[in-house]
């Protein structure tokens, strides 16, 4: 029961998290969704984000962040309920960690490496840049490494919240 809960919730979580990002990538200017996620070399080639672009970036990011941070907690509370209201700290951690780790890996491999750095369709390119500007995968790898540390810490914190309360 625990494994099926973790896997089904991780699948749903990843479909929503990655799906939202793909839809965002295809429907909104990369100056909105991608500007802060690109290297300084790319940012140096284009004008800085305008105030309007920054506001729009926040507007499209907030729902994604609410879901990204909230669903693992909700999922773990649901698992706790399935287990009769008691959950071990490590079970809570594992539920959250599996969701976050798969999303992090899919983001890195599929979106950053395959779509942005390898295929580089025009919808990921900030106007004023060239396809060659996106070939360096190192920036994404390093950023994801730092993000992984933050995610790992959040997994511990969120697991504690569900386990304790």
C-alpha positions in Angstrom: 0.0 0.0 0.0 2.8 2.5 0.9 4.7 1.8 -2.3 1.6 2.1 -4.6 0.7 5.4 -2.8 4.1 6.8 -3.3 4.4 5.7 -6.9 0.9 6.9 -8.0 1.2 10.2 -6.2 4.7 10.7 -7.6 3.4 10.0 -11.1 0.5 12.5 -10.7 2.8 15.1 -9.1 5.3 14.8 -12.0 2.7 15.0 -14.7 1.4 18.2 -13.2 4.7 19.8 -12.3 6.5 19.0 -15.6 3.3 19.4 -17.6 2.8 22.9 -16.3 6.3 23.8 -17.1 6.0 22.4 -20.7 2.7 24.3 -21.2 4.4 27.4 -19.8 7.4 27.0 -22.1 5.2 26.7 -25.2 2.7 29.4 -24.4 4.6 32.2 -22.7 7.7 34.1 -23.8 11.0 32.7 -22.4 11.7 36.3 -21.2 8.9 35.5 -18.7 9.4 31.9 -17.6 13.1 31.3 -18.5 15.0 34.5 -18.0 16.0 33.8 -14.4 16.7 30.1 -15.3 19.3 30.9 -18.0 23.0 31.5 -17.6 24.6 34.9 -17.2 26.1 34.5 -20.7 22.6 34.4 -22.2 21.3 37.2 -20.0 24.2 39.4 -21.1 23.0 39.2 -24.7 19.5 40.4 -24.1 18.0 43.4 -22.2 17.1 42.9 -18.6 13.6 41.8 -17.7 11.2 44.7 -17.5 9.0 45.3 -14.4 6.0 44.0 -16.3 7.9 40.8 -17.3 9.0 40.3 -13.7 5.4 40.7 -12.5 4.2 38.2 -15.1 7.0 35.8 -14.1 5.8 35.9 -10.5 2.2 35.5 -11.6 2.8 32.3 -13.6 5.3 30.9 -11.0 3.1 31.3 -7.9 0.5 28.6 -8.8 3.3 26.2 -9.8 5.2 26.8 -6.5 2.0 26.4 -4.4 1.4 23.0 -6.0 5.1 22.0 -6.1 5.5 22.7 -2.3 1.9 21.8 -1.2 1.1 18.6 -2.9 4.0 16.5 -1.3 2.7 17.6 2.1 -0.9 16.8 1.2 0.1 13.5 -0.3 2.0 12.6 2.9 -1.0 13.6 5.1 -3.2 11.4 2.9 -0.7 8.5 3.4 -0.7 9.1 7.1 -4.5 8.8 7.0 -4.3 5.5 5.1 -1.9 4.3 7.8 -4.5 5.0 10.6 -3.2 8.4 11.5 0.3 7.3 12.3 3.3 7.6 10.0 7.0 7.1 10.7 9.3 10.0 10.0 11.2 8.0 7.3 8.0 6.9 5.5 6.9 10.6 5.4 10.4 11.5 4.2 10.4 8.8 1.5 7.0 9.8 0.1 8.1 13.5 -0.3 11.6 12.6 -1.4 10.6 10.3 -4.2 8.2 12.9 -5.6 10.7 15.6 -5.5 13.6 13.6 -6.8 11.8 12.3 -9.8 10.5 15.8 -10.7 14.1 17.1 -10.3 15.5 14.4 -12.5 12.8 14.8 -15.2 13.3 18.6 -15.2 17.1 18.2 -15.5 17.1 15.4 -18.2 14.0 16.1 -20.2 13.5 19.9 -20.0 17.0 21.3 -19.4 19.1 18.8 -21.3 16.9 17.4 -24.0 14.6 20.3 -24.8 16.7 23.4 -23.9 20.3 22.3 -24.5 19.9 19.7 -27.2 16.8 20.3 -29.3 16.5 24.0 -28.5 13.2 24.9 -30.2 12.5 28.5 -30.8 10.0 28.7 -28.0 12.8 28.3 -25.4 15.1 30.9 -27.0 15.1 34.4 -25.7 14.9 36.8 -28.7 18.4 38.1 -29.4 20.1 34.8 -28.7 21.2 31.9 -30.9 20.8 28.2 -30.6 24.5 27.8 -29.8 24.0 29.9 -26.7 22.0 27.1 -25.1 24.3 24.2 -25.8 26.2 24.5 -22.6 24.5 22.1 -20.2 26.9 22.8 -17.4 24.8 25.8 -16.1 21.7 23.6 -15.8 23.6 20.8 -14.1 25.2 23.1 -11.5 21.9 24.9 -10.8 20.1 21.6 -10.4 22.8 20.5 -8.0 22.2 23.5 -5.8 18.5 23.1 -6.1 18.8 19.4 -5.1 20.4 20.4 -1.8 17.5 22.8 -1.1 14.9 20.1 -2.1 16.6 17.6 0.2 16.4 20.0 3.1 12.8 20.8 2.4 12.0 17.0 2.3 13.3 16.7 5.9 11.3 19.7 7.0 8.1 18.7 5.3 8.4 15.1 6.6 8.9 16.4 10.1 5.8 18.6 9.8 3.6 15.7 8.7 5.1 13.3 11.2 4.9 15.7 14.2 1.5 17.2 13.5 
